[in-house]
Amino acid sequence: MNNCKSFKPSIDNNSRILILGSMPGVKSLEKQQYYAHPQNRFWKVMGTICNQPNLPDFDYDMKLKTLLNNNIALWDTIKTCKRVGSLDSDIQNETQNDIRKLLKTYSNIETICLNGNKSYIAFKKYFPDLLGKYNCLKMPSTSPANARY
């Protein structure tokens, strides 16, 4: 069982949308990059949303900068956990990130997109009061494990 720790948020004072994943997978943790697995659809989806079809080919810093230029921030609902592999269903002993503090610091956030079921379940568990305060959207996971999309 591996100890997993999420990354620092990618956010600035212009961010209006916060995308929360659950916990980075093995490949992302190895590379210390959000959504680093080559079969994860996240960067392709973001490229469409940001009108940057080549976004998946950008270097990592440019990917984050592109999101920030489009007022999109990234973080994870879960701060630490134990897990073998990358599946959200294998997450154990989780702790939550301090999302309330982040939202206080970055008060322009209006919408929170929860990338996948585990992110949504954890958010609902730890921050039920925020569900009514923000426009919260449960999104389908972009993970390659979610073969339906």
Secondary structure, 3 states (H helix, E strand, C coil): CEEEECCCCECCCCCCEEEEECCCCHHHHHHCCCCCCCCCCHHHHHHHHCCCCCHHHCCHHHHHHHHHHCCEEEEECEEEEEECCCCHHHCEEEEECCHHHHHHHCCCCCEEEEECHHHHHHHHHHCHHHHHHCEEEEECCCCCCCCCC
